[in-house]
Amino acid sequence: MMAQSLKLLWRWSAENIQRSSHKPEYVFRLFRKTQNYLEAVSIEKQVRDVVFSKLKVQNNTLPFKPSPTRVRTLVTKANRKSNLKQEPEKNPQVLENLKKLERNLKGAKVEILSGDTITVKDVASQLKVSAKALAVALRKFTGEPTVADSVVSSDSVELVLSDLGAKVSIMKQASTEPEKGGLKTPRFLRKYEPEVWASFPLRPPVVTVMGHVDHGKTTLLDSLRNTNVAASERGGITQNIGAFSVSLSNGAMVTFLDTPGHEAFAAMRACGTQVTDVVVLVVAADDGVMPQTLEAVNHARNAHVPIIVAINKVDISGCSPEKVMNDLFSYAGLQVEQIGGDIQCVLVSAIKRQGLENLIDAILLQTELSDLRANKDDPGEAICIESKVSKGLGSVANCIVRWGSFHVQDYVASGRTWGRIRRMLDDRGKSISLAGPSTPFTLVGMKELVEPGSFVFVMKDEEDAKLFSEKLDSDIYFKKLQQTALQVSLQRASEKLKSREGDESIGPNMEPSHLKKRLSFIIKADVRGSVDAVLECIHKMKKEEMDIEVIHSGVGAVTESDVFLAASSKASILAFNCKVPSAVIQHAKHNGVLIRHYRIIYELLDDIQSLQEGKFESSVVEKSIGTAQIKQIFHLDRKHGKQTKVAGCLVSNGLVARDHKVRIYRSGHVVGEGKVDSLKFFKEDVPSVSSGKECGVIISGFEDFQQGDTLEVVELVPVSSKEDQYLVT
């Protein structure tokens, strides 16, 4: 009946295309898009009644020739769909698909993610089975007409799959719409039934090493992975979060996080506890419990993360590990096993590699108790631990996978930004195509910088990724920022006008002489976490008699735009561990803008503190005089079997001079500093080498340079020590 009616309707529409409201194309699209049989019959009947009433025909017959080829195709599809609905058990192919479906699902533990609406096709995709076979099974057991695109209830799905022998767990699917803060509910934070959780594979633990500055955290990690990162860190302190995987002697994999201990990096340490499974609290036996020790304990407790205490430097004579244990109990409330508690405590010496096996055993025991698992087959979910702008790569995010897997070319979203993964790097800088649970990796391809501590999700496609970040679009953010800036400007103008009324103490610049002095800065750093650390410290340093104003902060090298902004607002630029190109230095000199470069955060903070107190006595600034590229590395034999590394360089700009300070850059970031100790042009010792020539350079104070690094030679130039070059009124 349905096929005949559609044939007549199609033919009538073709013959009466000018006066028919139901064109042939409409009828054809109607049937192709409508896969639910009963719905198709209902719609077709309504249209057919209208058509036949106009023609006044009887017995559903029309006096014209048979339908064209497309109508015959339409009729064939209608008959096939009608037969499938009426007698599925008689179709041999359907019976075979049903048997295959039952074999695949029998005894399987499956988790169905259910949203407000779920289709047969969605369920089949999650189970990796035939959508048609599942539709027939649902139709057979529920008695309702069902096709691949039919919307079904979670109860029906659970009933049918259970009848086929599967153990089913229905989980509420999180919305792809961003929640507060631009996040959706991650899978690794959901609660699972014990049977479902046990079906997921085990994953490596993520261990965060925390403690007070200079208590030996990085040295301990160096001992565990046989490296020497601590020696290359400026000032002997860690200034950003490092993540890396270590293969232990027993074959187990562990991902370690090294967090900064300086008080300025509190936000970084808090970020570290968000991603970790175990916290190793390092306390120096000779120094005892310190402020950042207590802060680390509080972070771990707030994140509900188990703690293992590692008392370091036990090889130092006169130290008392027992006193440290008692102080931990008295000041932090940590009662270790040695004094009757349940917290593991290990005595170690990172330098002499004592007690490392005991520490590894403690970590593995805690990991086993925690039963850490993740489903690597799900879309990836990670936490960003750091982000920066890298030369040649753009915005990159250092992440740790918490659930699922990330692949190159996946669409990803995080907060206000999204992108497509163009490249992934492991903790050693090698390209990888897959990152599974607990893997630290560098993500390349985000449109903007990812906020440290935020979740990064793999999305279905570009549309979903854009939708995820739509509500926190940067345009809204910048509009609010502009409104705030306008309000501040109006408020300042109003205060200045009010202060002039009846005031005879007007300075030569038409400004009230009693206004507070103000320090204005532009802050640039290598990574987002360092920027946040500096801003937080500056906020704490503000005093009543002097304002500190940060008019702009950002990640990456200092640019000419920064210099222009500083010149127009009478500000100085503080560059922390980031590059200042020679062209920018010349631009700053021309515009009278002071740029100061720092490698250690407490030097930067000390300078700001001195400026506040009017005690700034610096009489020199650094001036770049040349750059060179390291083309090759040689080893020079010295006495007593020692070797010295020699950098074979090509001077690209200016000159390289002996006895001058040199700064080493790698991928746009400062990796070390030293002094040009020896300089040779061919075999001859020379005081300097100019642009375009090759030379051999021995650098004292830093030998961890690599082929491809850039050397920047600087000289110290005497300048006026007046603080007025920083102050505006």
Buried (B, 14 or more C-beta within 10 A) or exposed (E): EBBEBBBBBBBBBBEBEEEBEBBBEBBBEBBEEBBBBEEBBEBBEEBBEEBBEEEEBEEEEBEEEEBEEEBEEBBEBBEEBBEBBEEBEEBEEBBEBBEEBBEBBEEBBBBBBBEEEBBBBBBBEBBEBBBBBBBBBBBBBBEEBBBBBBEBEBEBBBBBBEEBEBBBBBBEBBEBEBEEEBBBEBBBEEEBEEEBEEBBEEBBBBBBBBBBBBBBBBBBBBBBBEBEBBEEBBBEBBBBBBBBBBEBEEEBEBBBBBBBBBBBBBBBBBBBBBBBBBBBBBBBBBBBBBEBBBBBBEBBBEBEBBBBBBBBBBBEEEBBBEEBBBBBBEBBEBBBBBBEBEBBBBBBBBBEBBBBBBBBBBBBEBBEEEEBBBBBEBBBBBBBBBBBBBEEBBBBBBBBBBBBBBBBEBBBBBBBBBBBBEBBBBBEEEEBEBBBBBBBBBBBBBBBBBBBBBBBBBBEEEEBBBBBBBEBEEEEEEEEEEEEEEEEEEEEEEEEEEBBEEEEEEEEEEBBEEEEBBBBBBBBBBBBBBBBBBBBBBEEBEEEEBBBBBBBBBBBBBBBEBBBBBBEBBBBBBBBBBBBBBEBBBBBBEEEBBBBBBBBBBEBBEBBBBBBEEEBEEEEBBBBBBBBBBEEBEEEEEEEEEEBBBBBBBBBBBBBBBEBBBBBBBBBBBBBBBBBBBBBBEEEEBEBBBBEBBBBBBBEEBBBBEEEBBBBBBBEEEEEEEBEBBBBB
